[in-house]
Amino acid sequence: MSKPLSGIRILDLSQLLAGPYGTMIMADLGAEVIKIEKPGAGDIGRGMPPHFFQGESVYFISINRNKKSMTLDLKVKEGLEIFYRLVSESDVVFDNFRPGVLEKLRIDYETLKGINPRIICCSVSGYGQTGPFKDRPAFDLIVQARGGIMSYTGEPGKMPVRMGAPMGDLAGGLFSVHGVLAALYQREKTGTGQRIDLSLLDCQIALLIYRGLYNLYAGEIAEPVGSGHVSAIPIRAFRTKTFSIVIDANTDKFFQELCDGVDRKELSSDPRFLTRADRLKNKEALYAILEEVFLQRSGEEWLERMEGRVPVGPINSVDKALSDPQILSRDMVVETTHRSGEKMKLLGNPIKMSQAGKGIFSPPPALGEHTDQILRELLNFPAAEIQRLRDKKII
């Protein structure tokens, strides 16, 4: 079975999280991702503490599987010329530099399309290539805060909190994949590439969805609701005798099943809770009843009583999530072999495709691991020339 992006070559200049996460998804889908790194240093994420496997940062491992690594100094003429030759043989150039850096290095889209009119350049930055903030640095926490989502993440009346997953960065990686795939599809029709300008802040605004429109249409300013919901009731976490669970019974059907499952069938005919609008209006009264009810049994008992009837689940710690039978059955924890010969585990690919198979996962590359191979096999460099470049620290 062939991978959907087999034959697509991506030159990845990005570091840390947002860029490498997006290119890893495309590598999982079969693209050849060549990670271009600075000789002797590499991606900043390679040294990210606190956990290491065989001397390699687990942070780096988490977002760089299925890639190749090539070291190349783009600030010297010979290194730049090699990069141009790689561009002529590639489909996508991916970066997460601040605006102006590409032009300074002479690897901006206008320059690269002169070398390869089919090239697609995707730039992921904090604020994008235009606007009054374009030159400012920004990381995950900053865009979560400025984008508004952080203001309503957390518990009511408490300090807003950062989302547990770094969605300021991850959303950029996810949207970048969509942009690159759309550009590749359009190139099939037009024969030419294009530039993709992706702002992490823009991505956060897109994720506001209905909370954003509630403001635009009704002037509502979103506030934290904890694990609850501003429109649909009951959706929330509840304590039990043993562990906390979550339920989502906001439709009439599921609400009736919930009432029956907690032995409070009369609640479904209570005038305060008859419709979704009624339940929203009287949510405090409903939640007070349910809080008392759920404390009467263990989490295990409630799951046994309601699973299959009502959307319900435990609030798993990460270790329990990674050992959940559903997760394991879907190959979301996979095993591969490190260069040292030791087995290592990775998170799986959530995209299951009927013609792609389960996929083979290769460990993240060592710094410059594939430099010789790329120069030799892709650009036909002789061994003596490769050694000369290494002696000059160009690679």
Protein Blocks (a to p, Z undefined) as FASTA:
>chain_A
ZZfkgoiacddfbghjlmmmmmmmmmmnopacdddddehklpmklmpcfbdeehiafklm
mmmghiacddddfkbmklmmmmmmmmmmmmbdcdfbdehjlmmnopafklmmmmmmmbcc
ddddfkojedjklmpccdfklmmmmnommmmgccehiacdddfbafklmmmmmmmmmmmm
mmmmmmmmnopacdddddfklmmmmmnmmmmmmmmmnopacddehjacfkbccddddddf
kbccddddfbfklmmmmmmmnopaklmmgmklmpmmlmmmmmmmmmmmmmmmmmmpcfkl
mmmmmgojagcdddddfklmmmgfklmmnopaccdddfkopacdddddfbdcfklonopa
dddddehklmmmmmmmmnopafklmmmmmmnomZZ
